[in-house]
Amino acid sequence: MDTGAADALLICEHCDTVYRRRILVRGEVARCARCAAELERHQSLSVNAMLALVLTAMIVFVQANMWPIVTLGLNGQFSATTLWGMIITMWQQQAQVVSVLAAFTLFFFPMTKMLVLGWLLWFARRGRRAPGFVRLMVGLHHLGPWTMSEVFVLGALVAIVKAHNYFDVVADPGIYAYAALTVLITIFAGVDLRQLWVLTRDGQA
């Protein structure tokens, strides 16, 4: 089967039912008639817009990890900490498992996802598949559930509210940067990255 014919078909990932692809309008979602799984959705963002969104998220991510997240005050003494400050403190307090999980889900996994997306989209701008395209797309699929910045923001906000009962608490720029990062992640969650299989050609690995 040639590439054009393959692109005209859509296969359900869950039950392997084959459909003929058609152009979706804004807000429209194609679902499998057999198992009701989502097949694809309308792509409102262009590749250039997605790349700009990823680059913005990377800038915000760097700021979120450089700036203090919260300042705690008690009896006139104040102490501020960053994400890595909290991770190191947990490690020193014999909570190594929690600190490792926090490091991977809040730093390494999100950073890896953004770098991979940036790599894929950089080549996709010219309609090409980046080196390692297939492996990276599969990796993104498995990595998605393990990026938990939004969970961290919600947990941090709850902790800040509760800590007011015992400390003077000031929310620092880092927590706002993480909140902005959560908004960007939420926007990107609505993007169907499977469209890259259709929008790109050549250079498969």
Rosetta blueprint (number, residue, H / E / L):
1 M L
2 D L
3 T H
4 G H
5 A H
6 A H
7 D H
8 A L
9 L E
10 L E
11 I E
12 C L
13 E L
14 H L
15 C L
16 D L
17 T L
18 V E
19 Y E
20 R E
21 R L
22 R L
23 I L
24 L L
25 V L
26 R L
27 G L
28 E L
29 V E
30 A E
31 R E
32 C L
33 A L
34 R L
35 C L
36 A L
37 A L
38 E E
39 L E
40 E E
41 R E
42 H L
43 Q L
44 S L
45 L L
46 S L
47 V H
48 N H
49 A H
50 M H
51 L H
52 A H
53 L H
54 V H
55 L H
56 T H
57 A H
58 M H
59 I H
60 V H
61 F H
62 V H
63 Q H
64 A H
65 N H
66 M H
67 W L
68 P L
69 I L
70 V E
71 T E
72 L E
73 G E
74 L E
75 N L
76 G L
77 Q E
78 F E
79 S E
80 A E
81 T E
82 T L
83 L H
84 W H
85 G H
86 M H
87 I H
88 I H
89 T H
90 M H
91 W H
92 Q H
93 Q L
94 Q L
95 A L
96 Q H
97 V H
98 V H
99 S H
100 V H
101 L H
102 A H
103 A H
104 F H
105 T H
106 L H
107 F H
108 F H
109 F H
110 P H
111 M H
112 T H
113 K H
114 M H
115 L H
116 V H
117 L H
118 G H
119 W H
120 L H
121 L H
122 W H
123 F H
124 A H
125 R L
126 R L
127 G L
128 R E
129 R L
130 A L
131 P L
132 G L
133 F H
134 V H
135 R H
136 L H
137 M H
138 V H
139 G H
140 L H
141 H H
142 H H
143 L H
144 G H
145 P H
146 W H
147 T L
148 M L
149 S H
150 E H
151 V H
152 F H
153 V H
154 L H
155 G H
156 A H
157 L H
158 V H
159 A H
160 I H
161 V H
162 K H
163 A H
164 H L
165 N L
166 Y L
167 F L
168 D E
169 V E
170 V E
171 A E
172 D L
173 P H
174 G H
175 I H
176 Y H
177 A H
178 Y H
179 A H
180 A H
181 L H
182 T H
183 V H
184 L H
185 I H
186 T H
187 I H
188 F H
189 A H
190 G L
191 V L
192 D L
193 L L
194 R L
195 Q H
196 L H
197 W H
198 V H
199 L H
200 T L
201 R E
202 D L
203 G L
204 Q L
205 A L
